């Protein structure tokens, strides 16, 4: 068992050294790619397009109105991420839609029970049951609408002299870059 772990570790180091030797310090991003850059000097992450690599610096063109030109040394960059496209079925918007839908459905169900009269004049609508039915229906509709919201997914880009572990979709990813 220990031999197997040692063999896997050595294989990963060799693969990492081979990849680092082949790239010779370049960042594996195609010019024009949409990226998100995080550095200690920025208040919020910079969303930009990668332009080029000049020595040990990376140059980006900012998206939006300003469209400024940004240049950062690789050692300054805390995190560099590349877009993996947009995806739906995200848990946060689904939960938010279900919560809002349940609240609206509850309110409408209670209002309906208070205002409407059944065809049989000897009976009344139960506010509790009608409100619960409205909440359930509203939660279902809200969850469906929330599932239609698309958000951008980001994938971490390994920079030189880094070891990174991460998830890319449903796949586990290990990246080793050595000088």
HUGIFEN-V888744 format. One record per residue. N is the residue number from 1. PSI is psi in whole degrees, 0 to 359 (999 if undefined). NEAR is the number of other C-alpha atoms within 10 Angstrom. Layout:
N	PSI	NEAR
N	PSI	NEAR
//
This chain:
1	317	6
2	325	7
3	321	8
4	316	9
5	320	10
6	318	11
7	317	11
8	317	12
9	314	12
10	323	12
11	316	12
12	319	15
13	317	14
14	317	14
15	318	15
16	318	19
17	321	16
18	316	15
19	320	16
20	323	18
21	324	13
22	321	10
23	336	13
24	48	12
25	2	19
26	154	16
27	134	17
28	60	10
29	137	16
30	134	12
31	138	13
32	353	13
33	143	14
34	125	22
35	164	24
36	123	23
37	132	20
38	123	17
39	162	18
40	339	11
41	345	9
42	139	9
43	316	8
44	158	11
45	143	15
46	123	18
47	119	19
48	179	23
49	134	22
50	130	22
51	303	20
52	170	17
53	126	19
54	99	12
55	243	10
56	19	13
57	149	15
58	138	18
59	134	18
60	150	26
61	121	21
62	144	20
63	159	14
64	201	9
65	312	6
66	319	8
67	47	12
68	161	12
69	122	13
70	141	14
71	128	15
72	140	16
73	146	14
74	326	19
75	337	12
76	332	12
77	120	16
78	319	11
79	137	16
80	124	20
81	147	18
82	145	21
83	143	16
84	17	15
85	181	12
86	147	11
87	148	13
88	190	15
89	47	16
90	139	14
91	319	12
92	309	12
93	328	21
94	314	21
95	318	17
96	315	17
97	319	23
98	319	25
99	315	18
100	316	18
101	321	25
102	319	25
103	314	19
104	317	18
105	320	25
106	312	25
107	315	18
108	322	18
109	317	25
110	317	21
111	320	14
112	315	17
113	326	19
114	324	14
115	326	9
116	151	10
117	132	13
118	164	10
119	331	8
120	113	7
121	347	7
122	355	7
123	161	9
124	156	13
125	139	16
126	122	14
127	322	16
128	309	13
129	320	14
130	320	21
131	319	23
132	320	18
133	319	18
134	320	23
135	318	25
136	315	18
137	317	19
138	320	25
139	320	25
140	314	19
141	317	18
142	320	24
143	320	23
144	312	18
145	322	17
146	328	23
147	342	21
148	349	14
149	131	16
150	139	14
151	156	13
152	136	10
153	143	15
154	141	18
155	131	17
156	135	19
157	120	18
158	133	19
159	169	22
160	148	19
161	45	12
162	154	11
163	122	13
164	143	13
165	144	12
166	172	12
167	133	11
168	99	13
169	241	11
170	14	6
171	142	7
172	135	9
173	135	11
174	129	12
175	130	17
176	125	21
177	118	21
178	152	18
179	999	11
//
